[in-house]
Amino acid sequence: MEFRPCIDLHDGKVKQIVGSTLGHTDQEVIENFISNHDSSYYAKMFAKDHLTGGHVIMLGDGNEEAAFAALAAYPQGLQVGGGITTENAKKYIDAGASHVIVTSFIFYDGKLHLDRLKQLVQTIGKEHLVIDLSCRMRDGKWFVVTDKWTKFSDFEVNAESIAYIENFCDELLIHAVDVEGKKGGMQESLVHDLAAWTTIPTTYAGGVRSLDDLKKFKKIANGKLHVTIGSALSIFGGDLPYSDVVNYCKKGGVL
């Protein structure tokens, strides 16, 4: 189990927001935290602590400059997502991203477009691609949601679909959309399912808020999944000390 840090960018600033409030014209974006520091500050912090595989997520337009600043501060240490297409993916790899993260480009109009996925793999290589299967439960099943988590796709996340999608990427990133950013605890059933279904490095995001949660996460996932924590961390205005999380995960889940 590794701790995978995050840098969420919104309007060019480092923020922590409730992701499910994005993309709605009739709903105000809920911001948990707006940092006084720029993206490179956090990138340098993560580099100093030897944390790899962290993700820089561009939430909407106006974030490219901040993303490039983070990559310049920690080359090959970060992954970049948000608006990634075949047209711009290589640009981020060339700028120092270890991987690009993609959802909506390949899950276009509610369906997986295999032609787009294959084109992306051809453009940058499977070894540089992370597929985000962020999902919500509907009728007792997990489904990928796209377009800032506002639309259900018809792609069910299960053992069979994950076995298939793993052929096209190096890692998976999966947000539990209904609990992400709310600091209310993880979606334990999803953690359990992902640990059983995945065979490549997979990072879970959503609701982890304490060391007790981290211990529970490690137990449910049997140490198999990586974890990211955002709003609950002290560096993003939360109560969970960043250093405690780093130390806990570095020691293999031993306090």
FIDO-724934 format. One record per residue: residue in one letter; x, y, z of N, C-alpha, C in turn; residue number from 1. Coordinates in pm, 1 decimal. Example, Ala and Ser with C-alpha at 12.3 -4.5 7.8 and 13.67 -1.06 7.14 Angstrom:
<dokes>
  residu    n.east   n.north      n.up   ca.east  ca.north     ca.up    c.east   c.north      c.up  num
       a    1319.0    -569.0     780.0    1230.0    -450.0     780.0    1320.0    -330.0     780.0    1
       s    1285.0    -225.0     708.0    1367.0    -106.0     714.0    1290.0       3.0     787.0    2
</dokes>
This chain:
<dokes>
  residu    n.east   n.north      n.up   ca.east  ca.north     ca.up    c.east   c.north      c.up  num
       m      84.3    -119.9       0.0       0.0       0.0       0.0      87.8     124.9       0.0    1
       e      68.2     209.2     -99.5     140.0     335.7    -107.7      43.6     452.3     -89.6    2
       f      95.2     560.9     -34.3      19.1     684.7     -29.9      47.0     762.5    -157.6    3
       r     -56.0     786.8    -235.5     -43.9     862.8    -359.3    -104.6    1001.8    -336.9    4
       p     -22.5    1105.1    -330.6     -75.0    1238.7    -301.2    -146.3    1300.6    -421.6    5
       c    -213.9    1412.4    -399.0    -288.5    1476.4    -507.2    -268.4    1627.4    -505.1    6
       i    -278.9    1686.7    -622.7    -281.8    1831.6    -638.2    -400.9    1861.6    -728.8    7
       d    -509.5    1907.2    -670.5    -628.8    1939.6    -748.3    -626.7    2087.1    -784.7    8
       l    -641.8    2115.7    -912.9    -633.4    2252.6    -963.6    -769.3    2299.5   -1013.7    9
       h    -809.3    2417.7    -967.9    -937.0    2477.3   -1010.2    -915.1    2627.8   -1022.3   10
       d    -941.8    2682.1   -1140.3    -915.9    2824.3   -1167.4    -770.3    2860.9   -1141.1   11
       g    -679.6    2766.3   -1169.3    -537.0    2791.8   -1156.7    -482.3    2782.8   -1015.8   12
       k    -568.4    2753.9    -917.6    -525.6    2745.8    -778.0    -537.0    2602.8    -726.9   13
       v    -457.4    2572.5    -625.2    -466.8    2442.6    -559.5    -584.9    2447.1    -463.4   14
       k    -681.1    2357.9    -485.9    -801.2    2355.2    -402.8    -836.5    2212.0    -365.7   15
       q    -923.1    2200.6    -268.8    -991.6    2075.0    -241.0   -1140.3    2105.1    -249.4   16
       i   -1208.2    2037.3    -340.3   -1350.6    2061.6    -357.6   -1426.5    1929.9    -353.9   17
       v   -1556.2    1940.3    -335.1   -1641.7    1821.9    -343.6   -1667.6    1798.5    -492.0   18
       g   -1599.9    1696.9    -546.3   -1599.7    1676.1    -690.7   -1736.8    1660.3    -752.6   19
       s   -1829.6    1603.8    -677.2   -1963.3    1579.3    -732.0   -2043.4    1707.7    -750.3   20
       t   -1989.5    1823.1    -700.9   -2059.6    1949.9    -721.3   -2010.3    2023.2    -845.1   21
       l   -1911.8    1966.9    -913.5   -1862.2    2025.5   -1037.8   -1957.1    1995.2   -1152.5   22
       g   -1957.1    2083.2   -1251.8   -2026.0    2052.2   -1375.8   -2175.5    2071.9   -1375.4   23
       h   -2229.5    2124.6   -1265.9   -2374.0    2149.3   -1259.2   -2399.2    2299.1   -1273.7   24
       t   -2479.3    2339.2   -1369.7   -2508.3    2481.7   -1389.4   -2598.0    2537.7   -1279.8   25
       d   -2673.4    2450.7   -1214.4   -2767.6    2496.2   -1112.5   -2717.8    2470.4    -970.2   26
       q   -2589.0    2439.6    -957.3   -2534.8    2405.6    -825.9   -2399.2    2471.5    -807.4   27
       e   -2379.1    2533.3    -693.1   -2253.2    2600.3    -664.5   -2147.1    2496.8    -627.4   28
       v   -2023.4    2520.2    -675.6   -1912.5    2430.8    -641.8   -1878.0    2448.0    -493.6   29
       i   -1873.6    2336.4    -420.9   -1838.9    2340.7    -278.0   -1687.9    2326.8    -264.7   30
       e   -1625.2    2431.1    -210.1   -1480.1    2433.2    -192.1   -1446.9    2406.3     -45.4   31
       n   -1374.0    2298.5     -21.4   -1331.6    2267.6     114.9   -1209.3    2348.0     156.4   32
       f   -1127.3    2386.5      57.3    -997.8    2447.1      89.2    -941.1    2515.2     -33.9   33
       i    -886.6    2634.8     -15.7    -812.6    2704.7    -120.5    -675.1    2737.7     -63.9   34
       s    -571.1    2689.3    -130.3    -436.2    2704.4     -77.1    -375.5    2840.7    -109.5   35
       n    -289.9    2887.4     -18.6    -209.4    3007.0     -43.9     -82.4    2973.3    -120.6   36
       h     -56.0    2843.6    -134.7      64.3    2797.8    -205.2      29.1    2755.8    -347.1   37
       d     128.3    2764.0    -435.9     104.2    2721.2    -573.6     132.6    2572.5    -589.4   38
       s     108.2    2521.6    -708.1     121.3    2377.5    -733.3     263.2    2327.3    -713.9   39
       s     363.0    2409.6    -746.6     502.1    2364.7    -734.8     542.4    2343.3    -589.0   40
       y     481.4    2418.0    -497.9     508.9    2401.3    -355.3     476.3    2258.3    -312.2   41
       y     359.4    2210.8    -353.8     318.4    2074.6    -316.1     400.5    1969.8    -389.8   42
       a     430.8    1996.6    -516.2     512.3    1902.0    -592.2     649.7    1883.0    -527.5   43
       k     709.0    1992.0    -481.9     840.2    1983.8    -415.8     829.5    1908.9    -282.9   44
       m     718.3    1928.7    -211.8     695.3    1857.3     -86.4     688.7    1706.9    -111.3   45
       f     615.1    1667.9    -213.4     599.8    1525.6    -243.9     731.8    1465.6    -292.0   46
       a     809.5    1543.5    -365.4     940.6    1496.8    -411.1    1034.1    1475.4    -291.6   47
       k    1030.8    1570.0    -198.9    1115.1    1560.9     -78.7    1083.3    1435.4       0.9   48
       d     955.2    1397.5       3.0     913.1    1279.8      79.0     912.6    1152.3      -5.4   49
       h     966.9    1162.6    -127.2     981.2    1046.2    -217.2     847.3     976.6    -243.1   50
       l     742.6    1056.5    -260.0     610.7    1002.3    -291.9     592.2    1003.8    -443.7   51
       t     575.0     889.5    -502.3     557.7     880.9    -646.8     412.5     848.0    -680.7   52
       g     376.3     871.9    -807.6     243.2     835.3    -853.7     132.2     927.1    -807.6   53
       g     167.9    1044.3    -754.2      65.4    1141.0    -717.5      -0.9    1197.3    -842.0   54
       h    -122.8    1244.0    -827.3    -193.1    1291.9    -945.8    -228.2    1439.6    -936.8   55
       v    -204.2    1507.5   -1048.6    -240.5    1647.2   -1066.8    -366.7    1647.6   -1152.4   56
       i    -476.5    1695.6   -1096.7    -603.7    1692.9   -1168.6    -647.6    1835.1   -1201.8   57
       m    -664.0    1861.3   -1331.1    -708.9    1992.5   -1379.0    -861.2    1992.0   -1387.9   58
       l    -923.2    2063.5   -1297.2   -1068.8    2066.6   -1289.4   -1120.3    2187.8   -1367.5   59
       g   -1142.6    2167.9   -1496.3   -1187.9    2276.1   -1581.8   -1072.7    2348.3   -1649.8   60
       d   -1103.8    2458.0   -1718.0   -1004.3    2533.5   -1793.4    -920.8    2622.4   -1702.1   61
       g    -809.1    2672.8   -1758.0    -726.1    2769.2   -1686.6    -628.1    2709.4   -1588.1   62
       n    -599.7    2579.5   -1602.8    -512.3    2511.7   -1506.1    -382.2    2458.0   -1565.7   63
       e    -365.0    2476.9   -1696.2    -249.2    2416.1   -1762.5    -116.9    2469.8   -1709.7   64
       e    -109.4    2599.9   -1691.5      15.0    2661.0   -1642.2      53.4    2605.1   -1505.2   65
       a     -45.6    2591.3   -1418.0     -19.9    2537.2   -1284.3      21.7    2390.4   -1291.5   66
       a     -37.3    2315.9   -1384.8       0.4    2175.4   -1402.0     144.8    2164.0   -1448.4   67
       f     182.8    2246.3   -1544.8     320.9    2244.5   -1593.7     419.5    2284.4   -1484.7   68
       a     379.8    2376.3   -1397.9     467.1    2417.5   -1287.4     493.5    2301.2   -1192.4   69
       a     389.9    2222.0   -1164.7     406.4    2105.2   -1078.2     499.0    2002.6   -1142.3   70
       l     479.9    1977.2   -1271.6     563.4    1880.4   -1342.4     709.9    1923.8   -1345.8   71
       a     732.1    2053.0   -1362.3     868.7    2104.3   -1365.1     936.4    2089.1   -1229.0   72
       a     856.9    2099.1   -1122.7     911.1    2087.3    -987.0     939.4    1942.5    -947.8   73
       y     870.1    1847.6   -1011.1     887.3    1706.1    -976.6     874.0    1619.9   -1102.5   74
       p     972.0    1627.5   -1192.4     965.5    1549.1   -1316.4     960.2    1399.2   -1289.1   75
       q     871.5    1329.9   -1359.6     851.5    1185.1   -1350.6     791.4    1138.9   -1218.3   76
       g     752.8    1233.7   -1133.3     694.8    1195.5   -1004.4     544.4    1207.6    -998.0   77
       l     485.3    1267.1   -1103.0     342.5    1298.0   -1097.7     269.5    1251.7   -1223.8   78
       q     141.3    1225.4   -1206.7      51.9    1193.2   -1317.2     -42.7    1311.7   -1337.6   79
       v     -89.4    1331.7   -1460.8    -174.8    1446.9   -1490.0    -305.4    1401.9   -1553.1   80
       g    -416.1    1458.6   -1505.5    -546.8    1427.5   -1561.6    -634.4    1550.9   -1569.6   81
       g    -742.4    1538.1   -1646.4    -836.0    1648.5   -1663.7    -827.5    1703.6   -1804.6   82
       g    -919.9    1664.2   -1889.6    -920.1    1713.9   -2026.8    -815.2    1652.4   -2116.5   83
       i    -764.9    1535.9   -2080.2    -661.3    1469.7   -2161.0    -724.4    1407.2   -2285.4   84
       t    -661.2    1429.5   -2401.4    -704.0    1371.3   -2529.1    -580.8    1323.7   -2605.1   85
       t    -603.4    1263.1   -2720.4    -489.8    1223.7   -2804.4    -413.5    1345.8   -2854.7   86
       e    -480.3    1459.9   -2859.0    -416.8    1581.6   -2910.3    -316.0    1641.0   -2811.8   87
       n    -341.8    1627.1   -2681.3    -253.6    1693.7   -2584.2    -176.8    1599.3   -2492.2   88
       a    -204.7    1469.6   -2497.4    -144.5    1375.3   -2402.1       8.6    1377.5   -2405.6   89
       k      64.7    1375.0   -2525.6     210.9    1369.2   -2539.1     276.9    1494.2   -2482.5   90
       k     207.6    1606.1   -2491.4     260.1    1732.7   -2439.2     290.1    1721.7   -2289.7   91
       y     202.0    1655.1   -2215.9     222.4    1641.2   -2072.0     330.5    1538.2   -2039.8   92
       i     336.1    1433.4   -2118.3     444.4    1335.2   -2100.1     579.0    1401.4   -2126.6   93
       d     587.0    1478.0   -2233.6     711.3    1547.7   -2267.5     748.9    1650.3   -2161.7   94
       a     648.3    1704.4   -2091.4     673.8    1805.4   -1988.1     714.8    1743.5   -1854.7   95
       g     714.5    1609.3   -1846.3     762.7    1544.1   -1724.9     663.2    1459.6   -1649.8   96
       a     538.7    1449.1   -1700.0     442.3    1360.2   -1634.9     482.6    1214.9   -1656.8   97
       s     472.0    1133.4   -1553.5     501.7     990.6   -1570.8     388.8     921.8   -1646.4   98
       h     265.5     970.8   -1623.3     145.3     915.3   -1686.1      45.0    1027.8   -1709.7   99
       v     -46.7    1003.8   -1800.7    -166.7    1087.0   -1809.1    -285.2    1001.5   -1765.5  100
       i    -386.1    1069.6   -1711.0    -505.8    1003.7   -1658.2    -623.3    1041.8   -1745.5  101
       v    -703.2     944.1   -1784.1    -812.8     973.2   -1876.7    -941.6     904.5   -1832.5  102
       t   -1053.6     976.5   -1848.1   -1187.2     918.8   -1829.6   -1278.1     959.6   -1944.4  103
       s   -1319.6    1085.3   -1941.6   -1426.4    1129.5   -2031.5   -1390.9    1116.4   -2179.5  104
       f   -1261.4    1127.4   -2214.6   -1223.0    1116.4   -2354.5   -1254.1     978.3   -2411.1  105
       i   -1233.8     875.9   -2329.8   -1259.7     739.8   -2380.4   -1402.0     693.2   -2348.5  106
       f   -1460.2     746.4   -2239.0   -1600.1     714.3   -2207.9   -1687.0     828.6   -2258.7  107
       y   -1689.4     840.5   -2389.7   -1757.2     952.7   -2453.0   -1903.9     918.9   -2477.9  108
       d   -1991.4    1013.8   -2444.6   -2134.3     996.8   -2470.3   -2189.8     871.0   -2402.5  109
       g   -2133.7     841.5   -2283.5   -2187.9     731.9   -2203.6   -2141.1     593.1   -2239.0  110
       k   -2048.0     583.0   -2334.4   -2000.4     451.2   -2377.2   -1848.6     450.2   -2387.9  111
       l   -1789.2     333.7   -2369.3   -1646.2     318.7   -2392.0   -1619.6     317.7   -2541.6  112
       h   -1538.0     413.5   -2586.7   -1499.2     420.1   -2727.7   -1360.2     358.8   -2741.8  113
       l   -1359.0     233.2   -2781.7   -1234.8     158.1   -2789.6   -1138.2     218.9   -2890.7  114
       d   -1191.6     279.0   -2996.5   -1104.1     340.4   -3095.9   -1024.3     455.5   -3034.8  115
       r   -1089.2     534.2   -2950.3   -1019.1     644.7   -2883.1    -913.2     592.4   -2786.6  116
       l    -947.5     487.2   -2713.0    -852.7     428.9   -2618.4    -731.0     373.6   -2690.9  117
       k    -752.9     300.1   -2797.9    -641.3     242.6   -2873.6    -553.9     351.4   -2935.9  118
       q    -617.9     458.4   -2980.3    -542.8     569.8   -3038.2    -454.5     636.5   -2933.2  119
       l    -507.5     648.2   -2811.4    -431.4     707.1   -2701.8    -311.7     620.1   -2666.0  120
       v    -334.4     488.7   -2660.3    -224.7     394.8   -2632.3    -118.0     404.7   -2740.6  121
       q    -160.6     415.5   -2863.7     -66.4     427.3   -2975.3      13.3     557.7   -2967.4  122
       t     -49.8     662.6   -2917.8      13.5     794.2   -2912.1     120.4     802.9   -2804.0  123
       i      92.4     751.2   -2684.4     185.7     769.4   -2572.4     239.4     639.5   -2514.3  124
       g     177.1     526.1   -2549.5     219.5     397.9   -2492.9     139.8     360.7   -2369.7  125
       k     106.2     235.2   -2360.7      30.8     183.2   -2245.7      99.4     216.4   -2113.1  126
       e     232.7     218.5   -2115.1     309.5     239.7   -1992.5     293.0     380.7   -1935.2  127
       h     235.4     471.6   -2013.2     215.2     608.7   -1966.6      67.9     641.4   -1940.5  128
       l     -16.4     539.7   -1938.6    -159.9     565.9   -1930.1    -221.8     511.8   -1800.9  129
       v    -298.3     598.8   -1733.8    -381.1     560.6   -1619.2    -526.6     581.3   -1660.0  130
       i    -608.6     480.7   -1642.0    -751.3     494.0   -1670.9    -826.2     515.9   -1540.1  131
       d    -903.1     624.1   -1539.1    -983.1     659.5   -1422.3   -1121.6     596.6   -1437.7  132
       l   -1152.6     503.6   -1349.4   -1282.5     437.4   -1350.0   -1368.2     485.0   -1233.1  133
       s   -1363.5     614.8   -1207.3   -1442.3     670.9   -1097.3   -1589.8     635.8   -1115.3  134
       c   -1651.5     591.1   -1007.1   -1782.2     528.0   -1024.1   -1879.5     559.0    -911.8  135
       r   -2004.9     532.9    -944.7   -2117.2     543.7    -852.3   -2195.6     413.5    -857.5  136
       m   -2266.5     386.5    -748.3   -2350.7     267.5    -748.3   -2490.4     301.5    -799.9  137
       r   -2543.1     213.4    -886.2   -2679.7     224.5    -934.2   -2737.7      84.5    -945.5  138
       d   -2851.2      62.3    -882.4   -2916.3     -69.3    -883.7   -2822.2    -179.1    -834.8  139
       g   -2742.9    -145.2    -732.8   -2654.6    -244.5    -671.7   -2529.3    -277.0    -750.0  140
       k   -2501.4    -199.2    -856.1   -2382.1    -221.7    -938.3   -2304.7     -91.2    -952.9  141
       w   -2172.4    -103.5    -977.1   -2086.5      13.0    -995.2   -2081.2      49.9   -1143.5  142
       f   -2099.0     180.1   -1172.3   -2088.6     228.6   -1309.5   -1996.3     350.4   -1315.7  143
       v   -1912.4     356.2   -1419.3   -1827.0     472.4   -1441.3   -1914.6     594.8   -1467.7  144
       v   -1878.1     707.1   -1405.0   -1945.6     834.2   -1431.1   -1845.9     930.9   -1494.3  145
       t   -1894.7    1011.9   -1588.8   -1807.6    1098.5   -1667.5   -1855.5    1243.2   -1663.1  146
       d   -1786.1    1327.1   -1741.9   -1821.9    1468.8   -1752.8   -1834.6    1533.9   -1615.9  147
       k   -1719.2    1537.0   -1546.5   -1712.9    1590.4   -1408.9   -1810.2    1515.8   -1316.5  148
       w   -1824.8    1386.9   -1343.0   -1904.5    1296.5   -1258.9   -2053.4    1329.3   -1262.9  149
       t   -2100.1    1389.6   -1370.8   -2241.0    1427.0   -1380.7   -2323.5    1326.3   -1459.6  150
       k   -2257.1    1236.4   -1536.0   -2331.4    1146.6   -1623.1   -2289.4    1001.2   -1601.5  151
       f   -2388.7     914.3   -1588.2   -2360.7     771.5   -1582.4   -2325.4     720.8   -1721.9  152
       s   -2221.9     638.9   -1731.0   -2195.1     565.8   -1854.2   -2264.3     429.6   -1844.0  153
       d   -2256.7     352.3   -1951.0   -2312.2     217.1   -1945.7   -2203.9     115.2   -1911.3  154
       f   -2085.8     165.2   -1867.7   -1972.2      77.2   -1838.1   -1979.0      34.2   -1692.1  155
       e   -2015.4     -90.9   -1670.1   -2020.4    -145.1   -1534.2   -1880.4    -185.1   -1489.9  156
       v   -1844.6    -145.0   -1369.8   -1715.3    -181.8   -1312.3   -1733.1    -312.5   -1236.0  157
       n   -1674.6    -417.3   -1289.3   -1681.6    -549.3   -1225.5   -1555.0    -627.0   -1261.0  158
       a   -1545.3    -748.9   -1216.0   -1424.1    -828.3   -1238.6   -1394.0    -843.1   -1387.3  159
       e   -1495.6    -868.0   -1466.1   -1475.2    -890.7   -1609.6   -1430.0    -763.9   -1681.6  160
       s   -1495.5    -651.5   -1653.2   -1461.3    -527.9   -1723.7   -1323.3    -476.0   -1683.8  161
       i   -1287.4    -494.0   -1557.0   -1154.7    -451.7   -1513.5   -1047.0    -538.5   -1577.6  162
       a   -1070.2    -667.6   -1585.5    -973.4    -757.2   -1651.3    -950.7    -714.9   -1796.4  163
       y   -1056.5    -666.7   -1860.0   -1045.7    -622.2   -1999.0    -971.9    -488.8   -2009.0  164
       i   -1011.9    -390.8   -1928.9    -956.0    -256.1   -1940.3    -809.7    -252.2   -1898.4  165
       e    -768.2    -344.6   -1812.1    -629.1    -348.9   -1768.1    -531.7    -377.0   -1883.6  166
       n    -581.9    -432.4   -1992.7    -496.0    -460.1   -2108.4    -446.1    -332.9   -2176.0  167
       f    -509.8    -219.7   -2146.0    -479.5     -96.5   -2218.2    -409.4       9.5   -2134.4  168
       c    -376.6     -20.3   -2008.1    -317.9      83.9   -1923.2    -217.8      26.2   -1824.4  169
       d    -144.9     117.8   -1760.7     -41.9      79.8   -1664.1     -96.6      77.0   -1521.8  170
       e    -193.7     165.0   -1495.0    -253.6     174.7   -1362.1    -400.7     212.9   -1374.4  171
       l    -472.6     197.2   -1262.5    -610.5     244.4   -1250.8    -619.9     344.4   -1135.8  172
       l    -706.1     444.0   -1154.1    -739.4     539.1   -1048.6    -890.9     536.7   -1033.6  173
       i    -937.8     516.8    -911.6   -1081.8     501.8    -893.6   -1129.5     585.2    -775.1  174
       h   -1208.3     688.7    -805.6   -1271.4     769.4    -702.0   -1407.6     709.4    -667.9  175
       a   -1434.6     698.8    -540.7   -1569.9     664.4    -495.5   -1647.2     795.8    -493.4  176
       v   -1717.3     824.4    -600.4   -1772.5     957.6    -625.5   -1867.2    1004.5    -514.7  177
       d   -1947.0     916.7    -461.0   -2047.5     958.5    -362.6   -1987.6     999.7    -228.3  178
       v   -1863.4     961.0    -200.2   -1802.7     998.6     -72.2   -1681.6    1089.3     -89.1  179
       e   -1635.8    1109.6    -211.2   -1514.6    1187.9    -237.3   -1532.3    1331.7    -191.5  180
       g   -1432.9    1382.2    -115.6   -1432.7    1520.4     -71.0   -1519.7    1549.8      49.0  181
       k   -1586.6    1447.9     102.4   -1683.6    1472.3     210.5   -1631.5    1433.8     348.9  182
       k   -1514.4    1371.3     354.2   -1450.5    1335.1     481.5   -1544.5    1256.8     572.6  183
       g   -1623.6    1168.9     511.3   -1722.5    1094.8     587.7   -1695.6     946.0     595.6  184
       g   -1575.7     904.2     558.1   -1542.9     761.9     556.7   -1544.3     705.7     416.0  185
       m   -1470.2     598.4     398.5   -1454.5     538.2     265.5   -1576.8     454.8     227.2  186
       q   -1585.2     421.1     100.6   -1690.2     331.3      52.1   -1632.2     189.1      60.6  187
       e   -1655.6     125.3     173.8   -1585.6       0.6     205.9   -1616.2    -110.2     105.8  188
       s   -1738.0    -116.2      58.0   -1772.7    -222.6     -36.9   -1695.1    -208.4    -167.1  189
       l   -1670.9     -84.9    -210.3   -1592.6     -62.9    -332.0   -1447.1    -101.0    -309.8  190
       v   -1392.1     -64.1    -195.1   -1253.9    -102.8    -162.1   -1239.4    -254.4    -166.4  191
       h   -1333.7    -322.8    -106.4   -1331.5    -469.8    -105.0   -1336.8    -526.3    -246.1  192
       d   -1426.9    -472.2    -328.5   -1441.6    -521.9    -465.2   -1315.3    -496.8    -547.5  193
       l   -1258.8    -377.0    -536.7   -1140.2    -343.6    -616.3   -1021.6    -431.9    -579.7  194
       a   -1007.1    -459.5    -451.2    -897.1    -546.2    -407.9    -910.7    -685.9    -467.8  195
       a   -1035.6    -730.5    -485.1   -1059.7    -864.2    -541.1   -1045.0    -865.5    -692.9  196
       w   -1074.3    -753.6    -758.2   -1082.7    -752.4    -903.9    -956.6    -707.8    -976.2  197
       t    -875.5    -620.1    -915.7    -764.2    -558.8    -988.3    -636.7    -641.3    -980.8  198
       t    -558.0    -633.5   -1088.8    -428.9    -703.8   -1091.5    -313.1    -610.3   -1124.6  199
       i    -341.0    -482.4   -1152.9    -235.9    -383.9   -1177.2    -244.9    -277.4   -1068.5  200
       p    -142.0    -193.0   -1052.3    -148.1     -89.6    -947.8    -276.1      -6.7    -958.5  201
       t    -347.8       2.9    -847.1    -477.2      71.8    -844.7    -483.8     162.2    -723.1  202
       t    -520.7     287.5    -746.3    -532.1     385.4    -638.4    -678.7     416.1    -611.4  203
       y    -716.9     403.5    -485.7    -852.9     436.2    -442.4    -854.9     576.1    -381.6  204
       a    -959.4     652.3    -414.0    -977.6     785.8    -357.3   -1120.2     800.8    -307.7  205
       g   -1134.0     859.4    -187.8   -1269.2     889.0    -142.5   -1297.2     858.8       2.8  206
       g   -1299.2     962.9      87.1   -1353.4     950.7     221.3   -1258.4     913.9     332.9  207
       v   -1134.2     874.2     301.9   -1040.4     837.8     409.0   -1005.6     964.3     487.8  208
       r   -1022.7     959.6     621.3   -1013.9    1083.2     701.0    -930.7    1069.4     828.2  209
       s    -877.9     950.4     858.1    -804.4     930.3     983.1    -709.3     812.4     969.0  210
       l    -619.3     798.8    1066.4    -530.8     681.9    1067.9    -610.5     553.5    1090.5  211
       d    -717.0     563.5    1168.2    -802.9     445.7    1186.9    -864.2     402.8    1054.0  212
       d    -905.7     502.4     972.8    -957.0     469.8     839.0    -849.2     403.4     754.1  213
       l    -726.0     454.8     764.0    -615.7     396.1     687.1    -591.4     250.4     727.4  214
       k    -596.8     224.1     858.1    -579.6      86.2     906.3    -690.4      -3.4     851.5  215
       k    -814.0      48.7     855.8    -927.5     -28.0     804.8    -913.1     -50.9     654.7  216
       f    -868.8      53.2     584.3    -847.4      42.9     439.8    -746.4     -66.5     407.9  217
       k    -634.1     -65.4     479.8    -529.6    -165.1     456.2    -581.8    -306.7     480.9  218
       k    -664.0    -319.7     584.8    -718.1    -451.6     618.8    -816.8    -500.0     512.9  219
       i    -909.2    -412.2     472.8   -1010.3    -451.3     373.7    -945.1    -484.3     239.5  220
       a    -845.4    -402.4     200.9    -778.4    -421.9      71.7    -664.0    -522.0      80.4  221
       n    -636.4    -570.6     201.3    -526.0    -663.9     223.4    -393.4    -605.8     175.0  222
       g    -379.4    -473.2     185.5    -256.7    -405.2     145.2    -236.6    -395.6      -4.8  223
       k    -336.0    -436.2     -79.6    -319.8    -448.8    -225.8    -337.7    -316.3    -299.9  224
       l    -424.2    -227.4    -247.2    -455.1    -102.2    -315.5    -371.7      12.4    -259.9  225
       h    -343.9     111.5    -346.5    -286.0     237.1    -301.7    -399.9     331.3    -262.4  226
       v    -364.6     438.2    -191.6    -468.6     528.3    -143.1    -426.8     673.9    -162.1  227
       t    -523.4     756.8    -194.4    -500.5     900.5    -195.4    -596.4     965.5     -96.6  228
       i    -549.8    1073.6     -36.5    -629.6    1146.5      62.0    -617.2    1294.0      29.1  229
       g    -729.6    1364.6      28.6    -727.0    1506.0      -6.3    -771.4    1595.4     107.3  230
       s    -900.2    1622.1     114.2    -954.8    1723.1     206.4    -924.9    1696.1     353.9  231
       a    -907.4    1571.0     391.9    -883.3    1539.1     533.1    -741.1    1572.5     577.8  232
       l    -647.7    1591.4     482.0    -507.7    1613.4     517.1    -482.5    1752.6     574.1  233
       s    -388.2    1760.6     665.2    -352.9    1888.8     726.7    -301.2    1989.2     624.2  234
       i    -233.5    1943.7     521.2    -179.5    2036.4     420.4    -289.7    2095.3     333.2  235
       f    -410.9    2039.5     344.8    -525.7    2091.7     271.6    -637.4    2135.9     365.8  236
       g    -596.7    2175.6     487.7    -693.6    2230.6     582.2    -764.5    2129.8     670.3  237
       g    -729.4    2002.7     659.8    -795.0    1899.0     738.4    -725.7    1871.4     870.3  238
       d    -774.6    1769.3     940.8    -723.5    1736.0    1074.6    -621.1    1623.0    1074.5  239
       l    -608.2    1551.5     963.4    -518.7    1436.0     958.7    -377.8    1482.9     921.7  240
       p    -280.4    1466.9    1012.9    -145.2    1514.8     984.1     -84.2    1445.2     861.5  241
       y     -41.1    1525.1     767.4      22.0    1473.6     645.8     139.8    1381.5     679.9  242
       s     222.9    1423.9     775.1     341.8    1345.4     810.7     304.0    1209.2     867.4  243
       d     193.3    1200.8     939.4     148.1    1072.8     994.5     111.7     975.0     882.3  244
       v      43.8    1027.0     779.9       4.9     942.2     666.3     128.8     893.0     592.2  245
       v     222.2     984.4     565.9     345.6     947.2     495.7     420.8     840.4     573.1  246
       n     436.7     861.0     703.5     511.6     766.5     786.2     441.2     631.9     796.3  247
       y     310.3     634.9     811.4     232.9     510.5     823.3     249.5     424.8     697.6  248
       c     235.5     487.0     583.1     243.0     411.9     457.1     386.7     369.6     424.2  249
       k     484.0     453.3     461.4     624.2     419.2     437.9     665.0     296.9     520.0  250
       k     602.8     282.5     636.4     635.7     169.8     725.4     548.0      49.1     700.0  251
       g     477.6      52.0     588.9     396.2     -63.6     552.2     273.5     -81.5     638.3  252
       g     220.7      29.1     689.2      99.2      19.7     768.7     125.6     -16.1     913.1  253
       v     245.3      16.4     962.4     278.0     -10.7    1102.5     307.3     122.4    1170.3  254
       l     237.2     150.9    1280.2     258.7     276.2    1352.4     377.6     265.1    1446.0  255
</dokes>
